[in-house]
Amino acid sequence: MRILLAGSTGVIGRRLGPLLTDSGHEVVGLARSGADRVVDVLDRDAVAAAVGEIHPDVVIHQLTSLSGRDLAANAWLRREGTRNLVDAALASGVRRLIAQSISWAYEPGREPATEDTPLDVDAPEPRHTSVAGVAALEEAVRDVPEWVVLRYGTLYGPGTWYARDGALAGMVAADADVSSLLHVDDAAAAAVAALSWPSGAVNVCDDDPAPAAAWVPALRRAVGLPSPAIVEGDRRGWARGASNQRARKELGWNPRYPSWREGFATL
């Protein structure tokens, strides 16, 4: 298949492109710089022209705007950039689109969230901006005849914010908030597998949701930082983690690193 990889120079895209090529696909990368096609996804006309010329069979959307840690800019890209990409794909006859989302946009609850859990669209700011961006992305993607939304866990590993040289490795509070984590290599592998998945949203995360009070000290040890102080108190209601049982049981996807405990050992 001919695959347009939007976000080919990002932390996932750099891994995903070679995986797709090794699987026999023709890959055309699209990004703001350093790609086969240099396009700003917020430029609607430029996106339409690029997708029309490439004429892909599948579009994989791994675009983010996180280099400056500007969550509002990232939400805007998810909203407007995704709409531009989807409309260009539809105009070019693309029938399948796979898009990156997140697994911590769910509403508050007691247990790890499943794909049937509603998104937290009524959250107060600043969380509302991020969740609204995710909701807009997922709504746009559903316009394509065949679509898969990959709701990734919190990414760690080389090139991410949670790595030996990661921007946030030493900044996260060791508190009661629960996260589901995901090694970046598992994120890329899941995007390849999603080429044959049925339409729908899928939580792509490891098997081990955990409070930051457990995983943050382990991360800091793995990257050579001193142990943090443990923050007492209850977790925020939405910080509940996510269940990957649909990916495992229905789709046959298994992470190479089933727990952050094993994954951190590689850092």
C-alpha positions in Angstrom: 0.0 0.0 0.0 1.0 3.6 -0.5 0.9 5.3 2.9 1.0 9.0 3.7 2.7 9.3 7.1 1.8 12.7 8.5 4.2 13.5 11.3 7.0 11.4 9.9 9.7 13.3 11.7 8.1 13.1 15.1 9.1 10.7 17.9 6.7 8.0 16.7 6.9 8.8 13.0 10.7 8.3 12.9 10.2 4.7 14.1 7.0 4.0 12.2 8.3 4.9 8.7 11.0 2.2 8.7 8.6 -0.4 10.1 6.1 0.3 7.4 8.8 0.2 4.7 10.1 -3.1 6.1 6.5 -4.5 5.8 6.5 -3.8 2.1 4.6 -0.5 2.0 5.5 2.6 0.1 5.8 5.5 2.6 5.6 9.2 1.9 6.4 11.4 4.9 4.7 14.7 5.5 5.8 17.2 8.2 6.6 20.9 8.7 10.3 20.2 8.0 12.7 17.3 7.1 10.1 15.2 5.3 9.4 14.0 1.8 6.7 16.6 1.6 7.2 19.7 3.7 3.7 21.0 4.5 2.1 22.9 7.4 -1.0 20.9 8.2 -2.7 24.1 9.3 -2.5 25.3 5.7 -5.6 23.8 4.2 -4.8 24.4 0.6 -1.3 23.1 0.9 -2.5 19.9 2.6 -5.1 19.3 -0.1 -2.5 19.8 -2.8 0.0 17.4 -1.2 -2.5 14.6 -0.5 -4.0 15.0 -3.9 -0.6 14.6 -5.5 0.5 11.7 -3.3 -2.8 9.9 -3.7 -2.3 7.5 -0.8 -4.2 4.3 0.0 -4.0 5.0 3.7 -3.2 8.1 5.8 -1.5 7.7 9.2 -1.9 10.8 11.4 0.9 11.1 14.0 1.1 14.9 14.0 1.6 16.8 17.3 2.8 20.2 18.3 4.5 19.6 21.6 8.1 20.8 21.1 7.3 23.9 23.1 5.1 22.2 25.6 2.2 24.4 24.4 -0.9 22.3 25.0 -3.2 24.9 23.5 -1.2 24.8 20.2 -1.3 21.0 20.2 -5.1 21.1 20.8 -5.4 23.5 17.9 -3.4 21.3 15.6 -5.6 18.3 16.6 -8.7 20.3 15.8 -7.8 22.2 12.6 -4.9 20.2 11.3 -6.9 16.9 11.6 -9.9 18.5 9.8 -7.7 19.6 6.9 -6.0 16.2 6.7 -9.3 14.3 6.8 -10.9 16.6 4.1 -7.9 16.2 1.9 -8.0 12.4 2.3 -11.7 12.2 1.5 -11.2 14.4 -1.6 -8.4 12.0 -2.7 -10.5 8.9 -2.2 -8.7 7.6 0.8 -10.8 5.0 2.6 -8.6 4.3 5.7 -7.2 6.7 8.2 -5.3 5.9 11.4 -4.8 8.7 14.0 -3.0 9.3 17.2 -5.0 10.2 20.3 -4.5 9.8 24.0 -5.8 7.5 26.8 -6.1 10.1 29.6 -8.9 12.2 28.1 -11.6 10.1 29.8 -14.1 11.4 32.4 -13.5 10.7 36.1 -14.1 7.2 37.5 -12.9 4.6 39.8 -11.5 1.9 37.4 -9.2 2.1 34.4 -11.2 3.6 31.5 -12.3 1.5 28.6 -13.0 2.7 25.1 -16.7 3.0 26.0 -15.9 5.5 28.7 -17.0 9.0 27.6 -14.4 11.7 27.1 -14.1 14.4 29.8 -15.6 17.1 27.6 -16.9 19.1 30.6 -13.6 19.3 32.4 -12.5 22.7 33.6 -9.6 24.6 32.1 -6.8 24.0 31.3 -7.8 20.3 30.9 -10.8 21.3 28.8 -8.7 22.7 26.0 -6.8 19.4 25.6 -9.8 17.2 25.8 -11.7 19.3 23.4 -8.9 19.0 20.9 -8.9 15.2 21.3 -12.7 15.1 20.8 -12.5 17.2 17.7 -9.7 15.0 16.2 -11.7 11.8 16.9 -14.9 13.3 15.5 -13.2 14.3 12.3 -11.5 11.0 11.8 -14.9 9.2 12.0 -15.8 10.8 8.7 -13.5 8.5 6.8 -15.1 5.1 5.8 -12.5 3.1 7.7 -10.8 4.6 10.7 -8.8 3.7 13.8 -8.1 6.0 16.7 -5.0 4.9 18.7 -5.5 6.2 22.3 -1.9 6.0 23.4 -0.7 5.8 26.9 1.8 8.2 28.3 4.8 7.7 26.1 8.3 7.0 27.4 11.6 6.0 25.8 14.2 7.7 23.6 13.1 11.0 22.2 10.1 11.4 24.5 9.6 13.6 27.5 10.2 10.6 29.8 13.7 9.4 28.9 17.3 9.9 30.1 17.4 13.3 28.5 13.6 13.8 28.6 12.2 17.3 29.5 9.9 16.0 32.2 11.8 13.0 33.6 12.6 14.9 36.7 9.6 17.1 37.0 6.5 14.9 37.6 5.2 14.7 41.1 5.2 11.3 42.7 1.6 11.5 43.7 -1.6 9.3 43.6 -2.6 10.1 40.0 -2.8 6.9 38.0 -1.3 6.7 34.5 -1.1 4.0 31.8 2.3 4.1 30.1 3.6 3.0 26.8 7.0 2.5 25.3 7.4 4.5 22.1 8.4 1.4 20.2 5.2 -0.2 21.2 3.3 2.9 20.0 4.9 2.6 16.5 4.2 -1.2 16.3 0.6 -0.7 17.2 0.2 1.8 14.3 1.4 -0.9 11.9 -0.9 -3.5 13.3 -3.8 -1.0 13.0 -3.6 -1.2 9.2 -5.8 -4.3 9.5 -7.9 -3.4 12.6 -11.6 -2.8 12.3 -12.9 0.8 12.7 -13.0 2.1 16.3 -11.0 3.6 19.1 -8.4 1.5 20.9 -6.5 2.1 24.1 -2.9 1.4 23.3 -1.0 1.2 26.6 0.8 -1.3 28.7 -0.9 -3.8 31.2 0.1 -2.0 34.3 -1.8 1.2 35.2 0.0 2.7 38.3 0.1 5.8 40.5 2.9 8.2 39.9 4.0 7.5 43.5 5.1 4.0 42.1 6.3 4.8 38.5 8.0 8.2 39.0 10.6 6.9 41.5 11.3 4.0 39.2 11.7 6.3 36.2 14.0 8.6 38.2 16.2 5.6 39.2 16.3 4.4 35.6 17.6 7.8 34.3 20.0 8.4 37.1 18.0 11.0 39.1 17.6 11.0 42.9 14.4 9.6 44.4 11.5 12.1 44.7 9.5 13.0 47.8 6.2 11.1 47.8 3.2 13.4 47.6 0.3 12.4 49.9 -3.4 12.8 49.0 -6.0 11.4 46.7 -5.7 11.2 42.9 -7.6 13.5 40.6 -10.7 11.7 39.4 -9.8 11.6 35.7 -6.3 10.3 36.5 -7.5 6.7 36.4 -5.4 4.9 33.8 -6.9 2.9 30.9 -7.6 -0.7 30.1 -5.9 -2.3 27.1 -8.1 -5.4 27.1 -9.8 -4.6 23.7 -6.4 -4.4 22.0 -5.2 -7.6 23.7 -8.3 -9.8 23.6 -10.1 -8.6 20.5 -7.3 -7.5 18.3 -4.4 -9.7 19.4 -2.0 -6.8 20.1 0.5 -7.4 22.8 3.1 -4.8 23.9 6.7 -5.7 23.8 7.0 -4.1 27.2 3.8 -5.2 29.1 4.8 -3.1 32.1 6.7 0.2 32.6 8.8 -1.8 35.1 10.4 -3.7 32.2 10.4 -0.8 29.8 12.2 1.6 32.2 15.0 -1.0 32.4 15.9 -0.1 28.8 16.4 3.5 29.5 
